[in-house]
Structures are given as C-alpha cells and as structure tokens.
Amino acid sequence: MRVSLVLSLAVFCFLGWSTIDSAAPTYDEPVHLASGCAALRTGRLINAMDHPPLAEMWAALPLLPMRPTLFLQHPDWLQGRVYNYADLFLYKNRLDAQRMLDTARFWCLLSFGLLLAVGILTWARRLAGAPAAAAAGLLLAFCPPLFTNAALVTTDTCGAAFFFLTFQLLSRERRGTWTWIAAGTCAGAALASKFSMFVLPAFAA
C-alpha cells in the first residue's frame, strides 16, 4: 500500500517536472514571480489589485538566495506597470530567465502540488480505506490538470490545496481544538492566496 502511494507521488512529480522542462512561460507567470519577489524584498505589493500576496511570495522564496535584480529605479516599477515590469524582471535580469522560472516552478510543484496530493490521498483513505487511497493515487498521478497546474508559478494550486484541506479537516467526525485551528489556518491561507476564495467561509458554515 505504502509503495503504491509513494510511486503515485513519484509519478506525479515526474510528470510535473516534465511540464516544467517543456512548457514555455504562461502569460501571468512572470507577473506572479516578479510580484512575489518584490514583495519579499521590498514589502510593496505591486499586484495587489489582482491577487492577495501569499501564493506569489511563497513561489518566489527560492529566488531570495539568488538575489535577482529588482530594477527599483526603472519607470515600470515606479509607475506600477505590472506586466511591463514583470517582463523586465524575468527577461532582462542578470540571472537566466529559465533558471529563475524553473526554480520557482519546481518549488511550487514540491510544496503546493504535494500538499494537495497528500490531502487527496489521506481523505480517500479515511473515506474508504487503503483500496480507495490506492485508486486515488493512480488517478492523481495521471491527471494532467493537476500535475501541469502544480508545476506552474500561479496562485491556483495554492488556493486549491488550502481550500481542499479546509474541508478535509472539517469533514472529520471528531473535531478537536487543534482540528479547528488547522482548518482555520488553511482557510486563512486560501483567502490570502486568491480573491475567489471569498466563498470559502460561506461553504464552511
């Protein structure tokens, strides 16, 4: 049983890495990466009108030791032209664009992707035992919408993971203090990742 689940997660990560290795940057990935890195380094939220900052900042965490150039004196930064600044940040940096993007993508896959995957498998096991968990693992490993989105620098997988975990925790028959705290933390993280998560408190209630 454990071997099958580990293999499922390994296949999920392998296929996600294949996406990283072959997919060109999406339209919004440079924005999320530049916004997250700028927020971590300066505290300024340049993309706050479109997204809360948590997912973007988390995705940019592995770039901090790399110290990419932020172009803080450039007109695109000073005037808040988000998409222009994002293209400048990714493609005109002293660091290689592919290296920065692939590093952030792999980090998102290993964090948000595996967090969602483990949540799915543990809930399946709780609902119907080991056979259900094994079946869920097989379906998860070969589900393109999951492993491809998890391997991108976006806010989607982060929001989905914490949304899912909120209800996985609330679905337990016994909900002690720590379960409520964990569920509240996951709900807060979801709300801090995507504005569309505003529906979550109503669903939870």
Residue frames as a rotation matrix with the C-alpha (Angstrom) as fourth column:
MET 1
0.569 0.823 0.000 0.00
0.823 -0.569 0.000 0.00
0.000 0.000 -1.000 0.00
ARG 2
0.551 -0.420 -0.721 2.68
0.095 -0.826 0.555 2.48
-0.829 -0.375 -0.415 1.02
VAL 3
-0.524 -0.787 0.325 4.77
0.391 0.117 0.913 1.52
-0.756 0.606 0.246 -2.01
SER 4
-0.150 0.548 0.823 1.86
0.985 0.006 0.175 2.25
0.091 0.837 -0.540 -4.37
LEU 5
0.834 0.474 -0.284 1.24
0.516 -0.851 0.094 5.66
-0.197 -0.225 -0.954 -2.79
VAL 6
0.165 -0.864 -0.475 4.92
0.032 -0.477 0.878 6.59
-0.986 -0.160 -0.051 -2.95
LEU 7
-0.607 -0.356 0.710 5.03
0.658 0.276 0.701 5.51
-0.446 0.893 0.067 -6.59
SER 8
0.347 0.822 0.452 1.93
0.933 -0.349 -0.083 7.58
0.090 0.451 -0.888 -7.34
LEU 9
0.815 -0.086 -0.572 3.51
0.149 -0.924 0.351 10.67
-0.560 -0.372 -0.741 -5.81
ALA 10
-0.244 -0.970 0.014 6.77
0.165 -0.027 0.986 9.97
-0.956 0.243 0.166 -7.66
VAL 11
-0.378 0.191 0.906 4.93
0.920 0.185 0.345 9.71
-0.102 0.964 -0.246 -11.00
PHE 12
0.723 0.687 -0.076 3.01
0.686 -0.726 -0.036 12.89
-0.080 -0.026 -0.996 -10.17
CYS 13
0.510 -0.615 -0.602 6.28
-0.063 -0.724 0.686 14.75
-0.858 -0.312 -0.408 -9.52
PHE 14
-0.479 -0.723 0.498 7.97
0.436 0.297 0.850 13.27
-0.762 0.624 0.173 -12.60
LEU 15
-0.041 0.549 0.835 5.15
0.993 -0.068 0.093 14.31
0.108 0.833 -0.542 -14.92
GLY 16
0.874 0.295 -0.385 5.07
0.381 -0.909 0.168 17.73
-0.301 -0.293 -0.908 -13.26
TRP 17
0.064 -0.938 -0.341 8.81
0.002 -0.342 0.940 18.08
-0.998 -0.060 -0.020 -13.85
SER 18
-0.452 -0.162 0.877 8.28
0.816 0.323 0.479 17.09
-0.360 0.933 -0.014 -17.49
THR 19
0.620 0.717 0.319 5.88
0.778 -0.615 -0.129 20.02
0.104 0.328 -0.939 -17.75
ILE 20
0.694 -0.433 -0.576 8.46
0.027 -0.783 0.621 22.34
-0.720 -0.446 -0.532 -16.21
ASP 21
-0.265 -0.939 0.220 11.10
0.217 0.164 0.962 21.13
-0.939 0.303 0.160 -18.61
SER 22
-0.596 0.045 0.802 8.96
0.784 0.246 0.570 21.56
-0.171 0.968 -0.182 -21.73
ALA 23
0.406 0.903 0.141 6.43
0.914 -0.401 -0.064 24.36
-0.001 0.155 -0.988 -21.17
ALA 24
-0.477 -0.457 0.751 7.05
0.490 -0.847 -0.204 27.96
0.729 0.271 0.629 -22.16
PRO 25
-0.930 0.136 -0.340 6.14
0.241 -0.471 -0.848 30.65
-0.276 -0.872 0.405 -19.59
THR 26
-0.036 0.976 0.215 2.44
0.998 0.023 0.064 31.33
0.058 0.217 -0.974 -19.37
TYR 27
0.150 0.170 0.974 1.10
0.428 -0.899 0.091 34.87
0.891 0.403 -0.208 -19.69
ASP 28
0.736 0.316 0.599 0.88
-0.309 -0.631 0.712 35.50
0.602 -0.709 -0.367 -15.95
GLU 29
0.685 -0.502 -0.528 3.84
0.701 0.652 0.290 33.56
0.199 -0.569 0.798 -14.54
PRO 30
-0.366 -0.860 0.355 6.31
0.653 -0.509 -0.561 36.45
0.663 0.026 0.748 -14.89
VAL 31
0.012 0.453 0.892 3.85
-0.367 -0.827 0.425 38.69
0.930 -0.332 0.157 -13.03
HIS 32
0.918 0.376 -0.123 3.42
-0.051 0.420 0.906 36.28
0.392 -0.826 0.405 -10.13
LEU 33
0.394 -0.847 -0.356 7.16
0.886 0.454 -0.099 35.69
0.245 -0.277 0.929 -9.86
ALA 34
-0.460 -0.575 0.677 8.14
0.416 -0.813 -0.408 39.36
0.785 0.094 0.613 -10.05
SER 35
0.257 0.661 0.705 5.37
-0.417 -0.582 0.698 40.40
0.872 -0.473 0.126 -7.70
GLY 36
0.917 0.101 -0.386 6.28
0.248 0.614 0.749 37.75
0.312 -0.783 0.538 -5.14
CYS 37
0.050 -0.985 -0.166 9.98
0.943 0.101 -0.316 38.56
0.328 -0.141 0.934 -5.23
ALA 38
-0.413 -0.155 0.897 9.35
0.100 -0.987 -0.125 42.29
0.905 0.038 0.423 -4.96
ALA 39
0.605 0.713 0.355 7.00
-0.330 -0.181 0.927 41.78
0.725 -0.678 0.126 -2.01
LEU 40
0.763 -0.369 -0.530 9.56
0.621 0.647 0.444 39.65
0.179 -0.668 0.723 -0.17
ARG 41
-0.210 -0.975 0.072 12.42
0.936 -0.222 -0.274 42.09
0.283 0.010 0.959 -0.78
THR 42
-0.823 -0.144 0.550 10.65
0.143 -0.989 -0.045 45.47
0.550 0.042 0.834 -0.50
GLY 43
-0.717 0.630 -0.299 7.25
0.425 0.054 -0.904 44.87
-0.553 -0.775 -0.307 1.09
ARG 44
-0.503 0.539 -0.675 5.48
-0.699 -0.713 -0.048 46.55
-0.508 0.448 0.736 -1.84
LEU 45
-0.293 0.519 0.803 2.54
0.397 0.830 -0.392 44.61
-0.870 0.204 -0.449 -3.29
ILE 46
-0.765 -0.112 -0.634 2.55
-0.423 -0.656 0.626 45.57
-0.486 0.747 0.454 -6.96
ASN 47
-0.796 0.484 -0.364 -0.13
-0.118 0.466 0.877 43.04
0.594 0.741 -0.314 -7.96
ALA 48
-0.931 0.362 -0.051 -2.49
0.129 0.196 -0.972 43.53
-0.342 -0.911 -0.229 -5.02
MET 49
-0.356 0.846 -0.398 -5.42
-0.846 -0.472 -0.249 44.60
-0.398 0.248 0.883 -7.21
ASP 50
0.063 0.344 -0.937 -5.50
-0.803 0.575 0.158 41.16
0.593 0.742 0.312 -8.84
HIS 51
0.324 -0.032 -0.946 -4.21
0.247 0.968 0.052 38.72
0.913 -0.250 0.321 -6.21
PRO 52
0.935 -0.157 0.318 -3.51
-0.346 -0.206 0.915 38.51
-0.078 -0.966 -0.246 -2.48
PRO 53
0.361 -0.910 -0.203 0.22
-0.899 -0.281 -0.336 38.05
0.249 0.304 -0.920 -1.86
LEU 54
0.395 -0.294 0.870 0.67
-0.617 0.617 0.488 34.66
-0.681 -0.729 0.062 -0.14
ALA 55
0.771 -0.053 0.635 0.98
0.365 0.853 -0.372 32.34
-0.522 0.519 0.677 -3.16
GLU 56
0.838 -0.477 0.263 3.18
0.042 -0.426 -0.904 34.78
0.543 0.769 -0.337 -5.08
MET 57
0.399 -0.711 0.579 5.52
-0.901 -0.420 0.104 35.33
0.169 -0.563 -0.809 -2.13
TRP 58
0.486 -0.187 0.854 5.78
-0.335 0.862 0.380 31.60
-0.807 -0.471 0.357 -1.46
ALA 59
0.900 -0.112 0.422 6.59
0.417 0.502 -0.757 30.87
-0.127 0.857 0.498 -5.10
ALA 60
0.682 -0.644 0.348 9.38
-0.191 -0.615 -0.765 33.45
0.706 0.455 -0.542 -5.05
LEU 61
0.884 -0.307 0.353 11.01
-0.361 0.032 0.932 32.18
-0.297 -0.951 -0.082 -1.83
PRO 62
0.567 -0.723 0.394 13.73
0.633 0.689 0.355 30.08
-0.528 0.048 0.848 -3.56
LEU 63
0.506 -0.387 0.771 14.83
0.604 -0.478 -0.637 33.15
0.615 0.788 -0.009 -5.53
LEU 64
0.989 -0.072 0.130 15.88
-0.140 -0.748 0.648 35.05
0.051 -0.659 -0.750 -2.40
PRO 65
0.447 -0.889 0.100 19.33
0.230 0.222 0.948 33.42
-0.864 -0.401 0.303 -2.15
MET 66
0.114 -0.381 0.917 19.84
0.982 0.181 -0.047 34.07
-0.148 0.907 0.395 -5.86
ARG 67
-0.126 -0.123 -0.984 19.40
0.366 -0.928 0.069 37.85
-0.922 -0.352 0.162 -5.35
PRO 68
-0.063 0.143 0.988 17.81
0.996 -0.046 0.071 38.76
0.056 0.989 -0.140 -8.71
THR 69
-0.964 -0.266 0.024 17.93
0.267 -0.962 0.051 42.39
0.009 0.056 0.998 -9.80
LEU 70
-0.216 0.947 -0.238 14.72
0.806 0.035 -0.590 44.25
-0.551 -0.319 -0.771 -8.90
PHE 71
-0.583 -0.058 0.810 15.13
0.675 -0.590 0.443 47.36
0.452 0.805 0.383 -11.11
LEU 72
0.005 0.649 -0.761 13.72
0.951 -0.238 -0.197 49.62
-0.309 -0.723 -0.618 -8.40
GLN 73
-0.392 -0.167 -0.905 14.65
0.045 -0.986 0.162 52.80
-0.919 0.023 0.394 -10.30
HIS 74
-0.913 0.056 0.404 13.05
0.408 0.164 0.898 51.71
-0.016 0.985 -0.172 -13.57
PRO 75
-0.752 0.659 0.003 9.96
-0.653 -0.746 0.134 53.67
0.090 0.099 0.991 -14.73
ASP 76
-0.193 0.718 -0.669 7.90
-0.222 0.632 0.742 50.47
0.956 0.292 0.038 -14.99
TRP 77
-0.397 -0.009 -0.918 8.45
0.804 0.479 -0.352 49.84
0.442 -0.878 -0.183 -11.27
LEU 78
-0.946 -0.059 -0.320 7.98
0.232 -0.812 -0.535 53.45
-0.228 -0.581 0.782 -10.21
GLN 79
-0.640 0.735 -0.223 4.77
-0.764 -0.580 0.283 53.83
0.079 0.351 0.933 -12.21
GLY 80
-0.346 0.514 0.785 3.35
-0.458 0.637 -0.620 50.41
-0.819 -0.574 0.015 -11.31
ARG 81
0.248 0.384 -0.890 3.19
-0.962 0.210 -0.177 48.99
0.119 0.899 0.421 -14.84
VAL 82
0.341 -0.085 0.936 2.94
-0.625 0.724 0.293 45.42
-0.703 -0.685 0.193 -13.58
TYR 83
0.857 0.038 0.515 3.17
0.269 0.818 -0.508 43.40
-0.440 0.574 0.690 -16.79
ASN 84
0.749 -0.649 0.137 5.92
-0.182 -0.401 -0.898 45.55
0.637 0.647 -0.418 -18.27
TYR 85
0.207 -0.682 0.701 7.86
-0.975 -0.199 0.094 45.32
0.075 -0.704 -0.706 -15.03
ALA 86
0.566 0.067 0.821 7.36
-0.340 0.927 0.159 41.54
-0.751 -0.369 0.548 -14.87
ASP 87
0.939 -0.251 0.235 8.81
0.325 0.425 -0.845 41.09
0.112 0.870 0.480 -18.37
LEU 88
0.464 -0.801 0.380 11.73
-0.567 -0.597 -0.567 43.33
0.681 0.048 -0.731 -17.42
PHE 89
0.308 -0.311 0.899 12.32
-0.898 0.216 0.383 41.36
-0.313 -0.926 -0.213 -14.20
LEU 90
0.658 0.023 0.752 12.30
-0.034 0.999 -0.001 37.94
-0.752 -0.025 0.659 -15.86
TYR 91
0.791 -0.218 0.571 13.91
0.606 0.407 -0.683 38.58
-0.084 0.887 0.454 -19.24
LYS 92
0.562 -0.612 0.556 16.35
-0.048 -0.696 -0.717 41.44
0.826 0.376 -0.421 -18.57
ASN 93
0.935 -0.173 0.310 17.70
-0.319 -0.026 0.947 40.24
-0.156 -0.985 -0.080 -15.25
ARG 94
0.004 -0.995 -0.101 21.32
-0.997 0.004 -0.076 39.40
0.076 0.101 -0.992 -14.57
LEU 95
-0.493 -0.064 0.868 20.09
-0.343 0.931 -0.126 35.86
-0.799 -0.360 -0.481 -13.81
ASP 96
-0.977 0.116 -0.177 18.94
-0.117 0.405 0.907 33.48
0.177 0.907 -0.382 -16.52
ALA 97
-0.317 0.941 0.118 15.17
-0.935 -0.331 0.126 33.64
0.157 -0.070 0.985 -17.04
GLN 98
0.254 0.427 -0.868 14.75
-0.361 0.874 0.324 29.89
0.897 0.231 0.376 -17.40
ARG 99
-0.609 -0.542 -0.579 16.75
0.341 0.480 -0.809 29.22
0.716 -0.690 -0.108 -14.25
MET 100
-0.905 0.303 0.300 14.59
-0.425 -0.579 -0.696 31.58
-0.037 -0.757 0.653 -12.19
LEU 101
-0.037 0.979 -0.202 11.31
-0.968 0.015 0.252 30.31
0.250 0.205 0.946 -13.60
ASP 102
0.122 0.053 -0.991 12.21
-0.165 0.986 0.033 26.62
0.979 0.159 0.129 -13.37
THR 103
-0.862 -0.459 -0.217 13.40
0.158 0.164 -0.974 27.03
0.483 -0.873 -0.069 -9.78
ALA 104
-0.699 0.661 0.272 10.12
-0.680 -0.498 -0.538 28.64
-0.220 -0.561 0.798 -8.76
ARG 105
0.138 0.764 -0.630 8.06
-0.845 0.423 0.328 26.12
0.517 0.487 0.704 -10.72
PHE 106
-0.246 -0.306 -0.920 9.81
0.088 0.938 -0.336 23.17
0.965 -0.163 -0.204 -9.08
TRP 107
-0.992 -0.102 0.070 9.31
-0.048 -0.207 -0.977 24.72
0.114 -0.973 0.200 -5.66
CYS 108
-0.321 0.946 0.049 5.57
-0.944 -0.315 -0.098 25.15
-0.077 -0.078 0.994 -6.34
LEU 109
0.149 0.332 -0.932 5.33
-0.512 0.832 0.214 21.53
0.846 0.445 0.294 -7.53
LEU 110
-0.515 -0.466 -0.719 7.05
0.298 0.689 -0.660 20.19
0.803 -0.555 -0.216 -4.41
SER 111
-0.990 0.144 0.002 5.11
-0.059 -0.388 -0.920 22.37
-0.131 -0.910 0.393 -2.00
PHE 112
-0.326 0.937 -0.123 1.59
-0.844 -0.347 -0.408 23.14
-0.425 -0.029 0.905 -3.23
GLY 113
-0.039 0.302 -0.952 1.41
-0.794 0.569 0.213 20.14
0.606 0.765 0.218 -5.58
LEU 114
-0.620 -0.259 -0.741 2.43
0.129 0.897 -0.422 17.56
0.774 -0.357 -0.522 -2.99
LEU 115
-0.925 0.347 0.156 0.36
-0.264 -0.289 -0.920 19.26
-0.274 -0.892 0.359 -0.29
LEU 116
-0.059 0.942 -0.330 -2.76
-0.988 -0.102 -0.115 18.86
-0.142 0.319 0.937 -2.41
ALA 117
-0.092 -0.037 -0.995 -1.79
-0.527 0.850 0.018 15.32
0.845 0.526 -0.097 -3.44
VAL 118
-0.904 -0.277 -0.326 -1.25
0.122 0.563 -0.817 14.15
0.410 -0.779 -0.475 0.15
GLY 119
-0.672 0.724 0.154 -4.55
-0.593 -0.402 -0.698 15.75
-0.444 -0.561 0.699 1.16
ILE 120
0.091 0.701 -0.707 -6.38
-0.950 0.273 0.149 13.84
0.298 0.658 0.691 -1.57
LEU 121
-0.293 -0.287 -0.912 -4.79
-0.207 0.950 -0.232 10.51
0.934 0.121 -0.338 -0.64
THR 122
-0.993 -0.101 -0.062 -5.37
0.039 0.214 -0.976 10.83
0.111 -0.972 -0.208 3.09
TRP 123
-0.399 0.916 0.048 -9.01
-0.822 -0.334 -0.462 11.81
-0.407 -0.224 0.886 2.63
ALA 124
0.107 0.404 -0.909 -9.57
-0.778 0.603 0.176 8.89
0.619 0.688 0.379 0.24
ARG 125
-0.649 -0.421 -0.634 -8.03
0.037 0.815 -0.579 6.54
0.760 -0.399 -0.513 2.81
ARG 126
-0.930 0.326 0.170 -10.24
-0.240 -0.189 -0.952 7.92
-0.278 -0.926 0.254 5.58
LEU 127
-0.160 0.941 -0.297 -13.38
-0.970 -0.206 -0.131 7.61
-0.185 0.267 0.946 3.45
ALA 128
0.794 0.547 -0.265 -12.92
-0.604 0.756 -0.250 4.06
0.064 0.359 0.931 2.11
GLY 129
0.723 -0.496 0.481 -9.63
0.002 0.698 0.716 2.59
-0.691 -0.517 0.505 3.27
ALA 130
-0.205 -0.979 0.008 -6.45
-0.090 0.027 0.996 1.53
-0.975 0.203 -0.094 1.52
PRO 131
-0.253 0.111 0.961 -8.05
0.877 0.445 0.179 0.47
-0.408 0.888 -0.210 -1.82
ALA 132
0.791 0.594 0.143 -9.62
0.605 -0.728 -0.322 3.92
-0.087 0.341 -0.936 -2.21
ALA 133
0.571 -0.663 -0.484 -6.31
-0.265 -0.707 0.656 5.61
-0.777 -0.247 -0.579 -1.44
ALA 134
-0.410 -0.737 0.538 -4.52
0.290 0.454 0.843 3.44
-0.865 0.502 0.027 -4.00
ALA 135
0.095 0.533 0.841 -7.15
0.987 0.059 -0.150 4.22
-0.130 0.844 -0.520 -6.64
ALA 136
0.930 0.231 -0.286 -6.98
0.234 -0.972 -0.025 7.93
-0.284 -0.043 -0.958 -5.82
GLY 137
0.154 -0.961 -0.228 -3.20
-0.156 -0.251 0.955 7.78
-0.976 -0.111 -0.189 -6.13
LEU 138
-0.406 -0.265 0.874 -3.41
0.721 0.494 0.485 6.19
-0.561 0.828 -0.009 -9.56
LEU 139
0.491 0.680 0.544 -5.91
0.867 -0.443 -0.228 8.78
0.086 0.584 -0.807 -10.80
LEU 140
0.827 -0.223 -0.516 -3.92
0.042 -0.891 0.452 11.61
-0.561 -0.395 -0.728 -9.24
ALA 141
-0.086 -0.989 0.118 -0.63
0.209 0.098 0.973 10.55
-0.974 0.109 0.198 -10.82
PHE 142
-0.717 -0.172 0.676 -2.05
0.663 0.135 0.737 10.65
-0.218 0.976 0.017 -14.35
CYS 143
0.447 0.887 -0.113 -4.35
0.831 -0.458 -0.316 13.70
-0.332 0.048 -0.942 -14.03
PRO 144
-0.245 -0.658 0.712 -2.96
0.881 -0.458 -0.120 16.38
0.406 0.597 0.692 -16.40
PRO 145
0.453 0.409 0.793 -4.92
0.140 -0.910 0.389 19.31
0.881 -0.065 -0.469 -14.91
LEU 146
0.989 -0.083 -0.119 -3.31
0.114 -0.061 0.992 18.59
-0.090 -0.995 -0.050 -11.54
PHE 147
0.340 -0.939 -0.042 0.32
0.741 0.240 0.627 17.90
-0.579 -0.245 0.778 -12.34
THR 148
-0.130 -0.395 0.909 0.54
0.873 -0.480 -0.083 20.57
0.469 0.783 0.408 -15.04
ASN 149
0.586 0.406 0.701 -1.02
0.077 -0.890 0.450 23.34
0.806 -0.209 -0.553 -12.94
ALA 150
0.933 -0.273 -0.234 1.01
0.265 0.082 0.961 22.35
-0.243 -0.958 0.149 -9.89
ALA 151
0.081 -0.973 0.217 4.16
0.910 0.161 0.382 22.86
-0.406 0.167 0.898 -11.96
LEU 152
0.029 -0.018 0.999 3.37
0.647 -0.762 -0.033 26.49
0.762 0.648 -0.011 -12.82
VAL 153
-0.845 -0.303 -0.441 4.03
0.530 -0.587 -0.612 29.71
-0.074 -0.751 0.656 -10.89
THR 154
-0.367 0.806 0.464 0.40
-0.051 -0.516 0.855 30.68
0.929 0.290 0.231 -10.36
THR 155
-0.662 0.211 0.719 -1.96
-0.747 -0.263 -0.611 31.16
0.060 -0.942 0.331 -7.43
ASP 156
0.133 0.874 -0.467 -4.29
-0.788 0.379 0.484 28.33
0.601 0.304 0.740 -8.50
THR 157
0.044 -0.134 -0.990 -2.72
0.197 0.973 -0.123 25.27
0.979 -0.190 0.069 -6.88
CYS 158
-0.928 -0.373 -0.002 -2.04
0.104 -0.255 -0.961 27.10
0.358 -0.892 0.275 -3.64
GLY 159
-0.499 0.819 0.283 -5.67
-0.866 -0.486 -0.122 28.19
0.037 -0.306 0.951 -3.36
ALA 160
0.283 0.624 -0.729 -6.94
-0.591 0.711 0.380 24.74
0.755 0.324 0.570 -4.37
ALA 161
-0.382 -0.519 -0.765 -4.71
0.256 0.736 -0.627 22.95
0.888 -0.436 -0.148 -1.87
PHE 162
-0.998 -0.039 0.050 -5.75
-0.035 -0.330 -0.943 25.05
0.053 -0.943 0.328 1.11
PHE 163
-0.232 0.971 -0.058 -9.42
-0.952 -0.214 0.220 25.06
0.202 0.106 0.974 0.02
PHE 164
0.198 0.270 -0.942 -9.35
-0.286 0.935 0.208 21.27
0.938 0.228 0.263 -0.16
LEU 165
-0.619 -0.536 -0.573 -7.52
0.361 0.454 -0.815 20.84
0.697 -0.711 -0.088 3.14
THR 166
-0.765 0.423 0.486 -10.00
-0.632 -0.638 -0.441 23.11
0.124 -0.644 0.755 4.91
PHE 167
0.252 0.963 -0.097 -12.86
-0.936 0.268 0.229 20.76
0.246 0.033 0.969 4.08
GLN 168
0.026 -0.330 -0.944 -10.79
-0.014 0.944 -0.331 17.65
1.000 0.022 0.020 4.61
LEU 169
-0.916 -0.399 -0.054 -10.24
0.076 -0.039 -0.996 18.81
0.395 -0.916 0.066 8.19
LEU 170
-0.586 0.749 0.308 -13.84
-0.803 -0.484 -0.348 19.94
-0.112 -0.451 0.885 8.72
SER 171
0.145 0.669 -0.729 -15.17
-0.713 0.581 0.392 16.62
0.686 0.463 0.561 7.43
ARG 172
-0.768 -0.478 -0.427 -13.71
-0.063 0.719 -0.692 14.69
0.637 -0.504 -0.583 10.37
GLU 173
0.200 0.887 -0.416 -16.28
0.418 0.307 0.855 13.18
0.886 -0.345 -0.309 12.71
ARG 174
0.589 -0.101 -0.802 -14.29
0.781 -0.186 0.597 14.34
-0.210 -0.977 -0.031 15.72
ARG 175
0.264 -0.450 0.853 -13.10
0.426 -0.739 -0.522 17.92
0.865 0.501 -0.003 15.55
GLY 176
0.345 -0.252 -0.904 -10.96
0.925 -0.075 0.374 18.89
-0.162 -0.965 0.207 18.48
THR 177
0.680 -0.099 -0.727 -9.35
0.100 -0.969 0.225 22.25
-0.726 -0.225 -0.649 19.18
TRP 178
-0.340 -0.925 -0.168 -6.32
-0.121 -0.134 0.984 21.56
-0.933 0.355 -0.066 17.01
THR 179
-0.400 0.287 0.870 -8.51
0.866 0.430 0.256 20.44
-0.301 0.856 -0.421 14.10
TRP 180
0.714 0.700 -0.033 -10.40
0.670 -0.696 -0.260 23.74
-0.205 0.163 -0.965 14.24
ILE 181
0.406 -0.653 -0.639 -7.13
-0.169 -0.741 0.649 25.67
-0.898 -0.156 -0.412 14.43
ALA 182
-0.608 -0.664 0.436 -5.69
0.256 0.355 0.899 23.77
-0.752 0.658 -0.046 11.46
ALA 183
-0.035 0.686 0.727 -8.88
0.991 0.117 -0.062 24.27
-0.127 0.718 -0.684 9.43
GLY 184
0.827 0.337 -0.449 -8.91
0.349 -0.935 -0.060 27.98
-0.440 -0.107 -0.892 10.24
THR 185
-0.023 -0.932 -0.361 -5.26
-0.160 -0.353 0.922 28.27
-0.987 0.079 -0.141 9.25
CYS 186
-0.629 -0.165 0.759 -5.91
0.624 0.476 0.620 26.54
-0.464 0.864 -0.196 5.91
ALA 187
0.417 0.852 0.316 -8.94
0.902 -0.346 -0.256 28.74
-0.109 0.392 -0.914 5.26
GLY 188
0.682 -0.222 -0.697 -6.91
0.015 -0.948 0.317 31.85
-0.732 -0.227 -0.643 6.01
ALA 189
-0.429 -0.901 0.067 -4.12
0.015 0.067 0.998 30.68
-0.903 0.429 -0.015 3.71
ALA 190
-0.300 0.413 0.860 -6.64
0.929 0.330 0.165 30.07
-0.216 0.849 -0.482 0.92
LEU 191
0.759 0.641 -0.114 -8.11
0.617 -0.764 -0.190 33.55
-0.209 0.074 -0.975 1.37
ALA 192
0.448 -0.686 -0.574 -4.59
-0.224 -0.707 0.670 35.03
-0.866 -0.171 -0.470 1.32
SER 193
-0.517 -0.670 0.533 -3.87
0.289 0.450 0.845 33.27
-0.806 0.591 -0.039 -1.98
LYS 194
-0.816 0.320 0.481 -6.83
0.480 -0.088 0.873 34.05
0.322 0.943 -0.082 -4.24
PHE 195
-0.819 0.567 0.090 -9.68
-0.561 -0.754 -0.341 36.57
-0.126 -0.330 0.936 -4.07
SER 196
-0.206 0.782 -0.588 -12.04
-0.590 0.380 0.713 33.91
0.781 0.494 0.383 -5.44
MET 197
-0.619 -0.083 -0.781 -11.68
0.431 0.795 -0.427 32.08
0.656 -0.601 -0.456 -2.13
PHE 198
-0.809 0.362 0.463 -14.09
-0.560 -0.713 -0.422 34.58
0.178 -0.600 0.780 -0.57
VAL 199
0.162 0.919 -0.358 -16.76
-0.682 0.367 0.633 31.87
0.713 0.142 0.686 -0.97
LEU 200
-0.458 -0.444 -0.770 -14.93
0.068 0.846 -0.528 29.52
0.887 -0.294 -0.357 1.40
PRO 201
-0.969 0.079 0.236 -16.31
-0.245 -0.128 -0.961 30.81
-0.045 -0.989 0.144 4.76
ALA 202
-0.112 0.992 -0.065 -19.88
-0.984 -0.119 -0.129 30.53
-0.136 0.050 0.989 3.48
PHE 203
0.197 0.122 -0.973 -19.28
-0.491 0.871 0.010 26.96
0.848 0.476 0.232 2.24
ALA 204
-0.753 -0.557 -0.351 -17.63
0.038 0.494 -0.868 26.04
0.657 -0.667 -0.351 5.52
ALA 205
-0.759 0.534 0.373 -20.55
-0.595 -0.335 -0.730 27.39
-0.265 -0.776 0.572 7.51
